[in-house]
Amino acid sequence: MGVTCRLSGSDAGRMDPAAGSRPPADADGDPSGAALGWLLASEEPAVRFLIRRDVLGEEAGDDRAAITEGPWVKALLAVQDPEGGFGMHPYRKWTGVHWRLVSLVELAVPPQEPRAVAAAGQVLRWLTGLPHRRAVPVIDGLARRCASQEGNALAVCCRLGLAADPRVRLLAHSLIEWQWPDGGWNCDRGASGRRSSFHESLAPAWGLWEYWRATGSAEARDAALRAAELFLDHHLVRSLSGEVIDPGWLVIHYPPYWHYDFLQALVVLTRMGKVGDARVEEGIEHLIGLRRPDGCWGIGRAWWKPPGGPGGGVEVVDWGRTGPNQMATLNALRVLAGAGRLR
């Protein structure tokens, strides 16, 4: 399918570029320079480390050593119990250990960090336990599974150096077994079997890719690449007839949790070495179009409520809801650097 039309402003769901505080403009008017300078001055050592490693290609050992002392990482690991959990179901949105671990790994917590490893044990007990696995229905020969759970957990465990754990191997083999013919996964019991869920397929693609990197499993690599083709064939957001499937996918979110959006897809495809594929070009142009005048990116919607708020959906970390967003900007720069489009 060839898609030549650009995403329109109504598709984009753009933020107000004047919202929130702005980083200082680069003296030479270089938007990437302004954004890089802002991130390198972050109070979060994880952000400084990641921008130096992933965008600038530098060694950043001092920042890596300080990551566990950063305010976000400390908040994510606070009030951990001796068993590695946080006194609630692992999947509770968004304070359960499952979500904390994904954020910790995205902040490059070091492999084998004891508290993160203990937390991963809680997630593995949940996802590989018999009560959970017996509840996976198979309908018309296809497993109906919210595979983002296993996908995120697999990626997290591989990044933490746990790929040799038999329970991690079980996660990988299960995802491969449950993969649908079009390359994705789906938990919808009523789905025809012809179309996977983008929401449930992106995290497994990432997890299986990380498992291949950690173990050399060709089976996992091939499954991850089949999943990547699902997103590439749809130019990230389009139906096979060329229409945008969901305008919400054109908006930047952080954290995305289990939700699909075009930037998270670009991040995963960058990790898989696929961001140079011509089928992501429209998504990259859209990303550039969402850049703020200060050279940074904001989020268009937050799935979370600020820490300490009432009700459900409360976060442990305030990731920033308005103005320039550190993690959105970091991810955008990662993608542009991977695509050779940093400027």
MILUM-406370 format. One record per residue (C-alpha): residue in one letter; x, y, z; chain. Coordinates in nm, 3 decimals. Layout:
! residues N
pt aa: A xx: X yy: Y zz: Z ch: A .
...
END
This chain:
! residues 343
pt aa: M xx: 0.000 yy: 0.000 zz: 0.000 ch: A .
pt aa: G xx: 0.137 yy: 0.343 zz: -0.087 ch: A .
pt aa: V xx: 0.030 yy: 0.627 zz: 0.139 ch: A .
pt aa: T xx: 0.122 yy: 0.974 zz: 0.020 ch: A .
pt aa: C xx: -0.114 yy: 1.201 zz: 0.209 ch: A .
pt aa: R xx: 0.028 yy: 1.377 zz: 0.514 ch: A .
pt aa: L xx: -0.138 yy: 1.363 zz: 0.853 ch: A .
pt aa: S xx: -0.355 yy: 1.669 zz: 0.890 ch: A .
pt aa: G xx: -0.368 yy: 1.904 zz: 1.184 ch: A .
pt aa: S xx: -0.701 yy: 1.755 zz: 1.288 ch: A .
pt aa: D xx: -0.540 yy: 1.409 zz: 1.284 ch: A .
pt aa: A xx: -0.245 yy: 1.525 zz: 1.486 ch: A .
pt aa: G xx: -0.426 yy: 1.639 zz: 1.801 ch: A .
pt aa: R xx: -0.150 yy: 1.895 zz: 1.850 ch: A .
pt aa: M xx: -0.072 yy: 2.054 zz: 2.183 ch: A .
pt aa: D xx: -0.081 yy: 2.428 zz: 2.235 ch: A .
pt aa: P xx: 0.284 yy: 2.518 zz: 2.171 ch: A .
pt aa: A xx: 0.262 yy: 2.794 zz: 2.430 ch: A .
pt aa: A xx: 0.162 yy: 2.559 zz: 2.710 ch: A .
pt aa: G xx: 0.399 yy: 2.533 zz: 3.005 ch: A .
pt aa: S xx: 0.754 yy: 2.655 zz: 3.052 ch: A .
pt aa: R xx: 1.006 yy: 2.634 zz: 2.771 ch: A .
pt aa: P xx: 1.373 yy: 2.545 zz: 2.768 ch: A .
pt aa: P xx: 1.602 yy: 2.826 zz: 2.652 ch: A .
pt aa: A xx: 1.647 yy: 2.846 zz: 2.275 ch: A .
pt aa: D xx: 1.980 yy: 2.736 zz: 2.136 ch: A .
pt aa: A xx: 2.201 yy: 3.031 zz: 2.049 ch: A .
pt aa: D xx: 2.234 yy: 2.916 zz: 1.689 ch: A .
pt aa: G xx: 1.863 yy: 2.849 zz: 1.650 ch: A .
pt aa: D xx: 1.923 yy: 2.473 zz: 1.637 ch: A .
pt aa: P xx: 1.612 yy: 2.303 zz: 1.779 ch: A .
pt aa: S xx: 1.792 yy: 1.978 zz: 1.857 ch: A .
pt aa: G xx: 2.069 yy: 2.167 zz: 2.029 ch: A .
pt aa: A xx: 1.817 yy: 2.342 zz: 2.253 ch: A .
pt aa: A xx: 1.643 yy: 2.016 zz: 2.341 ch: A .
pt aa: L xx: 1.971 yy: 1.833 zz: 2.401 ch: A .
pt aa: G xx: 2.097 yy: 2.108 zz: 2.628 ch: A .
pt aa: W xx: 1.774 yy: 2.101 zz: 2.827 ch: A .
pt aa: L xx: 1.788 yy: 1.724 zz: 2.876 ch: A .
pt aa: L xx: 2.158 yy: 1.724 zz: 2.964 ch: A .
pt aa: A xx: 2.073 yy: 1.968 zz: 3.245 ch: A .
pt aa: S xx: 1.799 yy: 1.740 zz: 3.383 ch: A .
pt aa: E xx: 1.790 yy: 1.671 zz: 3.755 ch: A .
pt aa: E xx: 1.724 yy: 1.306 zz: 3.666 ch: A .
pt aa: P xx: 2.055 yy: 1.122 zz: 3.606 ch: A .
pt aa: A xx: 1.870 yy: 0.860 zz: 3.399 ch: A .
pt aa: V xx: 1.768 yy: 1.126 zz: 3.147 ch: A .
pt aa: R xx: 2.123 yy: 1.258 zz: 3.124 ch: A .
pt aa: F xx: 2.258 yy: 0.907 zz: 3.078 ch: A .
pt aa: L xx: 2.005 yy: 0.808 zz: 2.812 ch: A .
pt aa: I xx: 2.044 yy: 1.120 zz: 2.602 ch: A .
pt aa: R xx: 2.422 yy: 1.082 zz: 2.607 ch: A .
pt aa: R xx: 2.414 yy: 0.711 zz: 2.528 ch: A .
pt aa: D xx: 2.122 yy: 0.684 zz: 2.285 ch: A .
pt aa: V xx: 2.134 yy: 1.017 zz: 2.101 ch: A .
pt aa: L xx: 2.489 yy: 1.147 zz: 2.133 ch: A .
pt aa: G xx: 2.657 yy: 0.805 zz: 2.132 ch: A .
pt aa: E xx: 2.876 yy: 0.892 zz: 2.429 ch: A .
pt aa: E xx: 2.997 yy: 0.696 zz: 2.727 ch: A .
pt aa: A xx: 2.803 yy: 0.808 zz: 3.034 ch: A .
pt aa: G xx: 2.932 yy: 0.592 zz: 3.315 ch: A .
pt aa: D xx: 2.902 yy: 0.852 zz: 3.590 ch: A .
pt aa: D xx: 2.536 yy: 0.915 zz: 3.514 ch: A .
pt aa: R xx: 2.464 yy: 0.537 zz: 3.492 ch: A .
pt aa: A xx: 2.610 yy: 0.486 zz: 3.838 ch: A .
pt aa: A xx: 2.385 yy: 0.762 zz: 3.977 ch: A .
pt aa: I xx: 2.060 yy: 0.639 zz: 3.822 ch: A .
pt aa: T xx: 1.929 yy: 0.465 zz: 4.134 ch: A .
pt aa: E xx: 1.969 yy: 0.791 zz: 4.326 ch: A .
pt aa: G xx: 1.756 yy: 0.991 zz: 4.084 ch: A .
pt aa: P xx: 1.424 yy: 1.127 zz: 4.213 ch: A .
pt aa: W xx: 1.208 yy: 0.927 zz: 3.969 ch: A .
pt aa: V xx: 1.386 yy: 0.598 zz: 4.032 ch: A .
pt aa: K xx: 1.380 yy: 0.652 zz: 4.408 ch: A .
pt aa: A xx: 1.006 yy: 0.721 zz: 4.393 ch: A .
pt aa: L xx: 0.943 yy: 0.406 zz: 4.188 ch: A .
pt aa: L xx: 1.129 yy: 0.190 zz: 4.441 ch: A .
pt aa: A xx: 0.992 yy: 0.358 zz: 4.753 ch: A .
pt aa: V xx: 0.781 yy: 0.157 zz: 5.001 ch: A .
pt aa: Q xx: 0.885 yy: -0.175 zz: 4.844 ch: A .
pt aa: D xx: 0.811 yy: -0.465 zz: 5.075 ch: A .
pt aa: P xx: 1.064 yy: -0.737 zz: 5.164 ch: A .
pt aa: E xx: 0.910 yy: -0.972 zz: 4.904 ch: A .
pt aa: G xx: 0.974 yy: -0.725 zz: 4.623 ch: A .
pt aa: G xx: 0.616 yy: -0.604 zz: 4.579 ch: A .
pt aa: F xx: 0.427 yy: -0.293 zz: 4.680 ch: A .
pt aa: G xx: 0.129 yy: -0.428 zz: 4.871 ch: A .
pt aa: M xx: -0.109 yy: -0.460 zz: 4.577 ch: A .
pt aa: H xx: -0.175 yy: -0.671 zz: 4.268 ch: A .
pt aa: P xx: 0.122 yy: -0.648 zz: 4.028 ch: A .
pt aa: Y xx: -0.099 yy: -0.507 zz: 3.751 ch: A .
pt aa: R xx: -0.278 yy: -0.237 zz: 3.949 ch: A .
pt aa: K xx: -0.288 yy: 0.082 zz: 3.741 ch: A .
pt aa: W xx: -0.042 yy: 0.248 zz: 3.772 ch: A .
pt aa: T xx: 0.122 yy: 0.172 zz: 4.103 ch: A .
pt aa: G xx: 0.155 yy: -0.207 zz: 4.070 ch: A .
pt aa: V xx: 0.500 yy: -0.359 zz: 4.039 ch: A .
pt aa: H xx: 0.444 yy: -0.444 zz: 3.670 ch: A .
pt aa: W xx: 0.418 yy: -0.077 zz: 3.574 ch: A .
pt aa: R xx: 0.693 yy: 0.036 zz: 3.808 ch: A .
pt aa: L xx: 0.930 yy: -0.212 zz: 3.647 ch: A .
pt aa: V xx: 0.857 yy: -0.092 zz: 3.295 ch: A .
pt aa: S xx: 0.933 yy: 0.264 zz: 3.404 ch: A .
pt aa: L xx: 1.249 yy: 0.156 zz: 3.587 ch: A .
pt aa: V xx: 1.379 yy: -0.022 zz: 3.278 ch: A .
pt aa: E xx: 1.292 yy: 0.275 zz: 3.057 ch: A .
pt aa: L xx: 1.504 yy: 0.478 zz: 3.299 ch: A .
pt aa: A xx: 1.795 yy: 0.234 zz: 3.249 ch: A .
pt aa: V xx: 1.807 yy: 0.095 zz: 3.602 ch: A .
pt aa: P xx: 2.123 yy: -0.120 zz: 3.602 ch: A .
pt aa: P xx: 2.098 yy: -0.495 zz: 3.530 ch: A .
pt aa: Q xx: 2.080 yy: -0.712 zz: 3.841 ch: A .
pt aa: E xx: 1.980 yy: -0.416 zz: 4.057 ch: A .
pt aa: P xx: 1.859 yy: -0.613 zz: 4.363 ch: A .
pt aa: R xx: 1.534 yy: -0.427 zz: 4.423 ch: A .
pt aa: A xx: 1.437 yy: -0.442 zz: 4.056 ch: A .
pt aa: V xx: 1.522 yy: -0.813 zz: 4.043 ch: A .
pt aa: A xx: 1.306 yy: -0.878 zz: 4.350 ch: A .
pt aa: A xx: 1.022 yy: -0.684 zz: 4.187 ch: A .
pt aa: A xx: 1.060 yy: -0.887 zz: 3.868 ch: A .
pt aa: G xx: 1.018 yy: -1.201 zz: 4.075 ch: A .
pt aa: Q xx: 0.673 yy: -1.082 zz: 4.177 ch: A .
pt aa: V xx: 0.571 yy: -1.026 zz: 3.815 ch: A .
pt aa: L xx: 0.707 yy: -1.364 zz: 3.706 ch: A .
pt aa: R xx: 0.517 yy: -1.542 zz: 3.982 ch: A .
pt aa: W xx: 0.198 yy: -1.378 zz: 3.861 ch: A .
pt aa: L xx: 0.239 yy: -1.431 zz: 3.487 ch: A .
pt aa: T xx: 0.377 yy: -1.785 zz: 3.499 ch: A .
pt aa: G xx: 0.156 yy: -1.915 zz: 3.778 ch: A .
pt aa: L xx: -0.102 yy: -2.182 zz: 3.696 ch: A .
pt aa: P xx: -0.408 yy: -1.967 zz: 3.785 ch: A .
pt aa: H xx: -0.302 yy: -1.707 zz: 3.531 ch: A .
pt aa: R xx: -0.201 yy: -1.946 zz: 3.255 ch: A .
pt aa: R xx: -0.509 yy: -2.164 zz: 3.288 ch: A .
pt aa: A xx: -0.722 yy: -1.855 zz: 3.224 ch: A .
pt aa: V xx: -0.584 yy: -1.803 zz: 2.871 ch: A .
pt aa: P xx: -0.866 yy: -1.903 zz: 2.633 ch: A .
pt aa: V xx: -0.805 yy: -2.055 zz: 2.292 ch: A .
pt aa: I xx: -1.088 yy: -1.987 zz: 2.047 ch: A .
pt aa: D xx: -1.083 yy: -2.103 zz: 1.685 ch: A .
pt aa: G xx: -0.726 yy: -2.213 zz: 1.739 ch: A .
pt aa: L xx: -0.605 yy: -1.868 zz: 1.850 ch: A .
pt aa: A xx: -0.502 yy: -1.771 zz: 2.201 ch: A .
pt aa: R xx: -0.692 yy: -1.466 zz: 2.325 ch: A .
pt aa: R xx: -0.436 yy: -1.301 zz: 2.546 ch: A .
pt aa: C xx: -0.356 yy: -0.948 zz: 2.664 ch: A .
pt aa: A xx: -0.002 yy: -1.016 zz: 2.552 ch: A .
pt aa: S xx: 0.124 yy: -0.668 zz: 2.636 ch: A .
pt aa: Q xx: 0.158 yy: -0.804 zz: 2.990 ch: A .
pt aa: E xx: 0.392 yy: -1.084 zz: 2.889 ch: A .
pt aa: G xx: 0.565 yy: -0.859 zz: 2.635 ch: A .
pt aa: N xx: 0.650 yy: -0.585 zz: 2.882 ch: A .
pt aa: A xx: 0.755 yy: -0.840 zz: 3.144 ch: A .
pt aa: L xx: 0.978 yy: -1.021 zz: 2.895 ch: A .
pt aa: A xx: 1.152 yy: -0.700 zz: 2.789 ch: A .
pt aa: V xx: 1.197 yy: -0.591 zz: 3.150 ch: A .
pt aa: C xx: 1.345 yy: -0.923 zz: 3.260 ch: A .
pt aa: C xx: 1.585 yy: -0.934 zz: 2.966 ch: A .
pt aa: R xx: 1.705 yy: -0.581 zz: 3.036 ch: A .
pt aa: L xx: 1.760 yy: -0.680 zz: 3.401 ch: A .
pt aa: G xx: 1.978 yy: -0.975 zz: 3.301 ch: A .
pt aa: L xx: 1.722 yy: -1.245 zz: 3.382 ch: A .
pt aa: A xx: 1.680 yy: -1.401 zz: 3.036 ch: A .
pt aa: A xx: 1.815 yy: -1.738 zz: 3.156 ch: A .
pt aa: D xx: 1.542 yy: -1.776 zz: 3.418 ch: A .
pt aa: P xx: 1.310 yy: -2.063 zz: 3.309 ch: A .
pt aa: R xx: 1.008 yy: -1.844 zz: 3.378 ch: A .
pt aa: V xx: 1.139 yy: -1.579 zz: 3.138 ch: A .
pt aa: R xx: 1.193 yy: -1.848 zz: 2.877 ch: A .
pt aa: L xx: 0.832 yy: -1.957 zz: 2.931 ch: A .
pt aa: L xx: 0.712 yy: -1.600 zz: 2.862 ch: A .
pt aa: A xx: 0.903 yy: -1.593 zz: 2.534 ch: A .
pt aa: H xx: 0.787 yy: -1.935 zz: 2.419 ch: A .
pt aa: S xx: 0.428 yy: -1.854 zz: 2.512 ch: A .
pt aa: L xx: 0.428 yy: -1.533 zz: 2.310 ch: A .
pt aa: I xx: 0.565 yy: -1.719 zz: 2.009 ch: A .
pt aa: E xx: 0.298 yy: -1.988 zz: 2.049 ch: A .
pt aa: W xx: 0.019 yy: -1.732 zz: 2.090 ch: A .
pt aa: Q xx: 0.118 yy: -1.513 zz: 1.790 ch: A .
pt aa: W xx: -0.161 yy: -1.466 zz: 1.535 ch: A .
pt aa: P xx: -0.117 yy: -1.518 zz: 1.160 ch: A .
pt aa: D xx: -0.088 yy: -1.144 zz: 1.090 ch: A .
pt aa: G xx: 0.204 yy: -1.115 zz: 1.333 ch: A .
pt aa: G xx: 0.028 yy: -0.973 zz: 1.637 ch: A .
pt aa: W xx: -0.171 yy: -1.075 zz: 1.941 ch: A .
pt aa: N xx: -0.525 yy: -1.009 zz: 2.062 ch: A .
pt aa: C xx: -0.726 yy: -1.063 zz: 2.379 ch: A .
pt aa: D xx: -1.066 yy: -1.006 zz: 2.217 ch: A .
pt aa: R xx: -1.269 yy: -1.326 zz: 2.247 ch: A .
pt aa: G xx: -1.499 yy: -1.208 zz: 1.971 ch: A .
pt aa: A xx: -1.230 yy: -1.115 zz: 1.718 ch: A .
pt aa: S xx: -1.249 yy: -1.301 zz: 1.388 ch: A .
pt aa: G xx: -0.881 yy: -1.395 zz: 1.392 ch: A .
pt aa: R xx: -0.802 yy: -1.182 zz: 1.087 ch: A .
pt aa: R xx: -0.677 yy: -0.875 zz: 1.276 ch: A .
pt aa: S xx: -0.459 yy: -0.844 zz: 1.584 ch: A .
pt aa: S xx: -0.473 yy: -0.565 zz: 1.841 ch: A .
pt aa: F xx: -0.208 yy: -0.296 zz: 1.799 ch: A .
pt aa: H xx: -0.235 yy: -0.226 zz: 2.173 ch: A .
pt aa: E xx: -0.151 yy: -0.586 zz: 2.258 ch: A .
pt aa: S xx: 0.114 yy: -0.639 zz: 1.991 ch: A .
pt aa: L xx: 0.373 yy: -0.365 zz: 2.037 ch: A .
pt aa: A xx: 0.507 yy: -0.472 zz: 2.377 ch: A .
pt aa: P xx: 0.547 yy: -0.838 zz: 2.267 ch: A .
pt aa: A xx: 0.746 yy: -0.721 zz: 1.965 ch: A .
pt aa: W xx: 0.979 yy: -0.533 zz: 2.201 ch: A .
pt aa: G xx: 0.997 yy: -0.819 zz: 2.450 ch: A .
pt aa: L xx: 1.080 yy: -1.084 zz: 2.191 ch: A .
pt aa: W xx: 1.343 yy: -0.857 zz: 2.036 ch: A .
pt aa: E xx: 1.506 yy: -0.811 zz: 2.377 ch: A .
pt aa: Y xx: 1.494 yy: -1.187 zz: 2.433 ch: A .
pt aa: W xx: 1.670 yy: -1.245 zz: 2.100 ch: A .
pt aa: R xx: 1.936 yy: -0.992 zz: 2.192 ch: A .
pt aa: A xx: 1.989 yy: -1.159 zz: 2.529 ch: A .
pt aa: T xx: 1.981 yy: -1.523 zz: 2.416 ch: A .
pt aa: G xx: 2.032 yy: -1.537 zz: 2.040 ch: A .
pt aa: S xx: 1.697 yy: -1.713 zz: 1.993 ch: A .
pt aa: A xx: 1.625 yy: -1.704 zz: 1.619 ch: A .
pt aa: E xx: 1.266 yy: -1.808 zz: 1.690 ch: A .
pt aa: A xx: 1.213 yy: -1.500 zz: 1.907 ch: A .
pt aa: R xx: 1.383 yy: -1.273 zz: 1.651 ch: A .
pt aa: D xx: 1.163 yy: -1.402 zz: 1.370 ch: A .
pt aa: A xx: 0.847 yy: -1.357 zz: 1.576 ch: A .
pt aa: A xx: 0.949 yy: -1.001 zz: 1.664 ch: A .
pt aa: L xx: 1.015 yy: -0.920 zz: 1.300 ch: A .
pt aa: R xx: 0.674 yy: -1.059 zz: 1.199 ch: A .
pt aa: A xx: 0.518 yy: -0.828 zz: 1.455 ch: A .
pt aa: A xx: 0.718 yy: -0.534 zz: 1.323 ch: A .
pt aa: E xx: 0.576 yy: -0.601 zz: 0.976 ch: A .
pt aa: L xx: 0.226 yy: -0.562 zz: 1.118 ch: A .
pt aa: F xx: 0.300 yy: -0.199 zz: 1.212 ch: A .
pt aa: L xx: 0.505 yy: -0.127 zz: 0.902 ch: A .
pt aa: D xx: 0.241 yy: -0.261 zz: 0.666 ch: A .
pt aa: H xx: -0.005 yy: -0.023 zz: 0.830 ch: A .
pt aa: H xx: 0.236 yy: 0.274 zz: 0.813 ch: A .
pt aa: L xx: 0.204 yy: 0.278 zz: 1.194 ch: A .
pt aa: V xx: -0.153 yy: 0.409 zz: 1.210 ch: A .
pt aa: R xx: -0.344 yy: 0.337 zz: 0.889 ch: A .
pt aa: S xx: -0.593 yy: 0.071 zz: 0.791 ch: A .
pt aa: L xx: -0.518 yy: -0.124 zz: 0.477 ch: A .
pt aa: S xx: -0.764 yy: 0.105 zz: 0.298 ch: A .
pt aa: G xx: -0.553 yy: 0.407 zz: 0.398 ch: A .
pt aa: E xx: -0.763 yy: 0.564 zz: 0.674 ch: A .
pt aa: V xx: -0.622 yy: 0.656 zz: 1.016 ch: A .
pt aa: I xx: -0.743 yy: 0.376 zz: 1.243 ch: A .
pt aa: D xx: -0.762 yy: 0.584 zz: 1.561 ch: A .
pt aa: P xx: -0.677 yy: 0.959 zz: 1.579 ch: A .
pt aa: G xx: -0.564 yy: 0.900 zz: 1.939 ch: A .
pt aa: W xx: -0.267 yy: 0.705 zz: 1.802 ch: A .
pt aa: L xx: -0.134 yy: 1.028 zz: 1.651 ch: A .
pt aa: V xx: -0.096 yy: 1.188 zz: 1.994 ch: A .
pt aa: I xx: 0.214 yy: 1.150 zz: 2.212 ch: A .
pt aa: H xx: 0.166 yy: 0.992 zz: 2.554 ch: A .
pt aa: Y xx: 0.409 yy: 0.918 zz: 2.833 ch: A .
pt aa: P xx: 0.405 yy: 0.666 zz: 2.983 ch: A .
pt aa: P xx: 0.205 yy: 0.478 zz: 2.720 ch: A .
pt aa: Y xx: 0.154 yy: 0.174 zz: 2.949 ch: A .
pt aa: W xx: -0.033 yy: -0.078 zz: 2.732 ch: A .
pt aa: H xx: -0.171 yy: 0.185 zz: 2.494 ch: A .
pt aa: Y xx: -0.050 yy: 0.210 zz: 2.136 ch: A .
pt aa: D xx: 0.060 yy: 0.537 zz: 1.978 ch: A .
pt aa: F xx: 0.279 yy: 0.628 zz: 1.683 ch: A .
pt aa: L xx: 0.576 yy: 0.750 zz: 1.888 ch: A .
pt aa: Q xx: 0.595 yy: 0.436 zz: 2.101 ch: A .
pt aa: A xx: 0.581 yy: 0.234 zz: 1.780 ch: A .
pt aa: L xx: 0.867 yy: 0.442 zz: 1.639 ch: A .
pt aa: V xx: 1.068 yy: 0.387 zz: 1.959 ch: A .
pt aa: V xx: 1.027 yy: 0.009 zz: 1.940 ch: A .
pt aa: L xx: 1.103 yy: 0.003 zz: 1.568 ch: A .
pt aa: T xx: 1.414 yy: 0.213 zz: 1.634 ch: A .
pt aa: R xx: 1.529 yy: -0.046 zz: 1.887 ch: A .
pt aa: M xx: 1.472 yy: -0.312 zz: 1.623 ch: A .
pt aa: G xx: 1.670 yy: -0.125 zz: 1.357 ch: A .
pt aa: K xx: 1.359 yy: -0.069 zz: 1.145 ch: A .
pt aa: V xx: 1.323 yy: 0.308 zz: 1.165 ch: A .
pt aa: G xx: 1.493 yy: 0.347 zz: 0.828 ch: A .
pt aa: D xx: 1.209 yy: 0.161 zz: 0.655 ch: A .
pt aa: A xx: 1.027 yy: 0.385 zz: 0.407 ch: A .
pt aa: R xx: 0.696 yy: 0.289 zz: 0.565 ch: A .
pt aa: V xx: 0.775 yy: 0.490 zz: 0.880 ch: A .
pt aa: E xx: 0.854 yy: 0.811 zz: 0.691 ch: A .
pt aa: E xx: 0.506 yy: 0.953 zz: 0.736 ch: A .
pt aa: G xx: 0.526 yy: 0.890 zz: 1.109 ch: A .
pt aa: I xx: 0.863 yy: 1.063 zz: 1.133 ch: A .
pt aa: E xx: 0.729 yy: 1.364 zz: 0.945 ch: A .
pt aa: H xx: 0.435 yy: 1.374 zz: 1.183 ch: A .
pt aa: L xx: 0.675 yy: 1.360 zz: 1.479 ch: A .
pt aa: I xx: 0.874 yy: 1.653 zz: 1.340 ch: A .
pt aa: G xx: 0.548 yy: 1.841 zz: 1.289 ch: A .
pt aa: L xx: 0.460 yy: 1.802 zz: 1.657 ch: A .
pt aa: R xx: 0.784 yy: 1.964 zz: 1.771 ch: A .
pt aa: R xx: 0.733 yy: 2.271 zz: 1.988 ch: A .
pt aa: P xx: 0.895 yy: 2.608 zz: 1.909 ch: A .
pt aa: D xx: 1.144 yy: 2.543 zz: 2.191 ch: A .
pt aa: G xx: 1.271 yy: 2.232 zz: 2.012 ch: A .
pt aa: C xx: 1.107 yy: 1.987 zz: 2.252 ch: A .
pt aa: W xx: 0.795 yy: 1.771 zz: 2.252 ch: A .
pt aa: G xx: 0.503 yy: 1.759 zz: 2.490 ch: A .
pt aa: I xx: 0.239 yy: 1.496 zz: 2.553 ch: A .
pt aa: G xx: -0.107 yy: 1.531 zz: 2.411 ch: A .
pt aa: R xx: -0.276 yy: 1.320 zz: 2.674 ch: A .
pt aa: A xx: -0.184 yy: 1.155 zz: 3.004 ch: A .
pt aa: W xx: -0.333 yy: 0.820 zz: 3.095 ch: A .
pt aa: W xx: -0.237 yy: 0.883 zz: 3.459 ch: A .
pt aa: K xx: -0.334 yy: 1.108 zz: 3.747 ch: A .
pt aa: P xx: -0.069 yy: 1.295 zz: 3.948 ch: A .
pt aa: P xx: 0.082 yy: 1.126 zz: 4.255 ch: A .
pt aa: G xx: -0.124 yy: 1.152 zz: 4.569 ch: A .
pt aa: G xx: -0.453 yy: 1.207 zz: 4.387 ch: A .
pt aa: P xx: -0.781 yy: 1.031 zz: 4.470 ch: A .
pt aa: G xx: -0.924 yy: 0.725 zz: 4.295 ch: A .
pt aa: G xx: -0.761 yy: 0.494 zz: 4.046 ch: A .
pt aa: G xx: -0.506 yy: 0.558 zz: 3.775 ch: A .
pt aa: V xx: -0.273 yy: 0.751 zz: 4.008 ch: A .
pt aa: E xx: 0.098 yy: 0.746 zz: 3.922 ch: A .
pt aa: V xx: 0.402 yy: 0.713 zz: 4.143 ch: A .
pt aa: V xx: 0.596 yy: 0.971 zz: 3.940 ch: A .
pt aa: D xx: 0.487 yy: 1.306 zz: 3.801 ch: A .
pt aa: W xx: 0.612 yy: 1.265 zz: 3.446 ch: A .
pt aa: G xx: 0.489 yy: 1.609 zz: 3.342 ch: A .
pt aa: R xx: 0.150 yy: 1.677 zz: 3.191 ch: A .
pt aa: T xx: 0.199 yy: 2.020 zz: 3.030 ch: A .
pt aa: G xx: 0.479 yy: 2.202 zz: 2.854 ch: A .
pt aa: P xx: 0.794 yy: 2.031 zz: 2.730 ch: A .
pt aa: N xx: 0.816 yy: 1.671 zz: 2.848 ch: A .
pt aa: Q xx: 1.153 yy: 1.515 zz: 2.920 ch: A .
pt aa: M xx: 1.068 yy: 1.155 zz: 2.829 ch: A .
pt aa: A xx: 0.867 yy: 1.247 zz: 2.519 ch: A .
pt aa: T xx: 1.155 yy: 1.466 zz: 2.402 ch: A .
pt aa: L xx: 1.411 yy: 1.195 zz: 2.477 ch: A .
pt aa: N xx: 1.209 yy: 0.939 zz: 2.279 ch: A .
pt aa: A xx: 1.157 yy: 1.174 zz: 1.987 ch: A .
pt aa: L xx: 1.529 yy: 1.251 zz: 1.969 ch: A .
pt aa: R xx: 1.611 yy: 0.880 zz: 1.987 ch: A .
pt aa: V xx: 1.389 yy: 0.816 zz: 1.686 ch: A .
pt aa: L xx: 1.527 yy: 1.106 zz: 1.484 ch: A .
pt aa: A xx: 1.883 yy: 1.006 zz: 1.565 ch: A .
pt aa: G xx: 1.812 yy: 0.647 zz: 1.464 ch: A .
pt aa: A xx: 1.661 yy: 0.766 zz: 1.138 ch: A .
pt aa: G xx: 1.947 yy: 1.005 zz: 1.064 ch: A .
pt aa: R xx: 1.707 yy: 1.299 zz: 1.088 ch: A .
pt aa: L xx: 1.844 yy: 1.477 zz: 1.395 ch: A .
pt aa: R xx: 1.870 yy: 1.848 zz: 1.332 ch: A .
END
